[in-house]
Amino acid sequence: MKKILLISCLFLVGCSGSSVKEAPLKMSYSTQVNRFSGVRYSIIEITSLSNDLVIKDVRLNKGNCVIRKMMLANGKIEELFPMKLTYGNSIKRTATCKKILEAEVVTNDGSWVFTWN
């Protein structure tokens, strides 16, 4: 019985190592009110903690909140993804929802989910 308990403890200690991978990015969000229309909207900011991060997709509120595309100076609509970021660089985008509860970010290094209350 003691051997089984000892083996179980060693197994649990061996499995509790730092195998959880840290996200290669930071994500935050804030809200603002459009001063002309009075409509509240969200702003997301993604900052790279990796030197070669490629953001493949971002899903807000399980796909129920859309990230707005921006019109470029030449009149073309900007493609949101994929987007490459180097260490310390960030992007900000506006979204159609008033409150973001969850964001799933898909990158070349895996997927991460961020949640807010």
Secondary structure, 3 states (H helix, E strand, C coil): CHHHHHHHHHHHHHHCCCCCCCCCEEEEEEEEECCCCCCEEEEEEEEECCCCEEEEEEEEHHHCECECCCECCCCCECCCCCEEECCCCEEEEEECCCCCCEEEEEECCEEEEEECC
